């Protein structure tokens, strides 16, 4: 389990907070007046039953969905309703529950496209080798996720765990301050899960991380604090120990 945030000198001003964040689909409240904040340098897990609003919350933070009402404050700016590319430029990156890579491109090309999207406007004439800084950044991102040795391997030929970690590398290449990981260990073997946990622990030294994850062993090992969503609202928040002992959480989710 991770050391307390206070031991790592995290800043007291939150990097991200939401104020009365709500999303409605017709008569359904997918999120209902969610007030949430995460400290800079924190690893925060978001858990809850299926349909609790976890993916909707991530979609709002990353510009996939426009909230019905409320605010999303990132580094002091309200980003609610901004386009995904604008939010990426501001420093929020995301991996998806279903692997979202270019299977017919190499691992390096996947990451290089992400790096170029952050650092340069598109240039369809100049060859990619002209952008030495982009190549270097892409290689650093691959190295961070343990895939530099497979830089020229087609993404479709990578194992499932490697593809999931490549997606994290793609996110890292956009130079985020906040990384949102949606089910990063889904479908992995135990060996792959352990490797991904180690990866998240390494990159968390330089990032704030939000993670949606159903594997409670992963959550309890990685998270500084946990937020539990239920029917689009926050049911509980606390340390892993507090959440494991919370009667409401035990009743609606952990069921132990």
N, C-alpha and C positions, 0 to 999 in steps of 0.2 A: 504494500500500500504506500502511496506517495506521502512525502513529508508535508507537514502543514504549510499553508501558503506563507504564514508569517516567518517560517524558517527560511524561505526562499526570497524574502524581500519584495513581494509583489506590491505594486502601487495600490493605494487605497481608493483612488478614483476609478470607477468601473470603465473598462474599455467599451462595453456594450450594455445598454439597458433598454427595456421596453416599458412603455407607459400605456396602460389600458388597451393593449393590443388585442384587436378583435377581428375575426374573419367569419363571415356568414356566407353560406351557400343556400340561397333561398331562405327557408325557415330554419335551417340547421346552423347552429353555432359551432364551427370547427375550433375556433379559439374565442375565449370569452374574457375580455378585460385582463389580459395577462400582464402583470408587473414582474419584471425579471431583470436581474443584472448579474454580470460576471466580471470578476476582477482581472486586471491585466496579469498575464502569466499563469492563470488558473486553467486546470483541466476540469470542465464541468460536464457531467453526464446528464442526459435527459432520458428518462425512462417512463414507461407507462404501458397500459394494455393497448392492443390494436385499436385504432380509432381514437386514441387519446388526444391527437393533435400534434404529434411530434414532427411528422413530415410537413404539415401545414406551417408549423413554426419555422422550420428550416427554410421552407419555400419563401416565406415572408422576409426572413433575414437576408436571403440571397437574391431577391428580386424576381423570383419565379412567379410569385403571387403578390398582388397589391392588397394590403390589408383593408378591411372595411372601415376601420377607425383605429385611432391610437398612433403612437409614435415609436420609432426605433432609433435610438441615439447611439451612434458609433463614433468614437473619438470626438464627441461633442456636437456632431452634425446629425440632423434628422434625415435618415436615408429611406424612410418608409415610402414605398411606391416608386423608387428609382429603378431604372432598368438594370438587368443583371450585369451588363458590361460596365456600367458606371459604378456599381457596388464593388465589382472586382477591382476596378482601378483604385477605389478607396481603401482596399486592403482586406477584403473578405473573400475566402476561397472555400470551395466545397467539393467533397466527393459524394457520389450517389450510391443509393442502396443497390441498384443494378449497375454493374460495371459500365462505365461511359468512356470508352477509349476508341481510337481508330484502329480496328483490327488489321487493316491492310497497310499500315505504316509501321515503321520500326519504333522501338521504344524511344530512341533518341528523337525521332521526328515528332512523336506524340508530345514529348516534353518541350521540344523546341518551339512548336506552334504556340504552346501556352506562354512560354517566355517572350516570344515575339509579340504576342497580343498585348503584353503589358508594357513593353519597352519601346516598340517601334510601330509606326503605321505600316500597313501592308504594302509591299513592293513586289509586284508580280514580275518585274524585269530582273532585278538584281538577284544573283544566286545567293543561297543562304550562307555560303562560306564568307560572304562579305560582312556578315554580322558576327564577328569573332566573339563579342561579348555575349551574344545570345547563345552561341554554341557552348561557351564556357559555363554560362548559367544553367543550361540544360544538362550538361555533364555533372555539375554540382548537385542538381536535383536528383539525377539518377543515382549518384553516389550516396546521397542521403538516404535513399530507400533501398540500397543494396543491389541496384540493377545496372551499375556502370559496365559490368562485364558482359551484359546482354544488350548493350546500347543499340546494336545493329540487328538484333533479332526481331522478327516480325512480332507485333504485339499479339497476334492470334496464336502464336506458337508458345507463348508464355503459359505457365501454369495458372490456375485460378488465383492462387495466393499472390503470385507475381503480378498478375493483371490488376488485382486490387491495390497492391502497393505502387504499381505504376500510376494508378489514378491519384494516389497521394502525391507522387512525384510531380504529376501534372499540376496539381494544386499548388505545391511548393514553388514551382517555377514562376508563378504569378506574384511571388514575393508578398504573401499575405501577412497580416498581423493577427488575424483571427481565422482559424481553420475549422470548418464544420465537417465532421466525419459522420456519414450516414451509414450505419451498420457495417463498419469496416472489416469485421471478421465473418460476415455472413457467408455461409457455404464453405468455410475453411476447415481443414483438418486441424487436429489439436496442435500439431507441429507448426502449421502455418499461423494459427491463432497466436501461439506463443511468440513467433517471430514478429508478427504485426504489433503485438503488445510492446515488445522491445523497441520496435521502430517508433511507435507513438511516444514512448517514454523518452527516446532520444530527441525527437524533434520538439517535444514539449518544453525543452530547456530554453527555446527561443521564440515560442509562440503561445498564444492563448488558444485553447482548443475546446470546442463543443463537440460532444460525441453522443449520438443516438445509438444505443446498443441493447440487444435483448439478452446477451450472455452476461449473467450477473457476476460470474467470476471475473470477466474482463472489466466490467464496470467497477467492481469493488477494488480491483488492483490499480486501475488507472486514475480514478476520479479523486479530486480534492473534495468536491461537493457534488451532490446529486439533486436534481429537480425532478419531481414526479408529476407528470400530467395525467389528468383523468377528466374525460368529457370536456376537453378544451380549456380546463382551468388548472391552476397549480394546486395540487393536493398537499404536497409537503416539500420541504427543502432541508438539506442538512448534510452532515458528513456521512460517509458510508456506514459508520457505526450507528449513527442516529437513524438513518433510513432503515437499516436492518431491524431496528427495534421499534419502529413507529407502528402502532396498532392499525391505523388507517391504511398504511401502505401494505402491511401484511395481509389485510383483509381483501383489498381490491386488486393487488398485483402479485406480491411475492408469494402469498398463500402458503406460508410455512408455519 
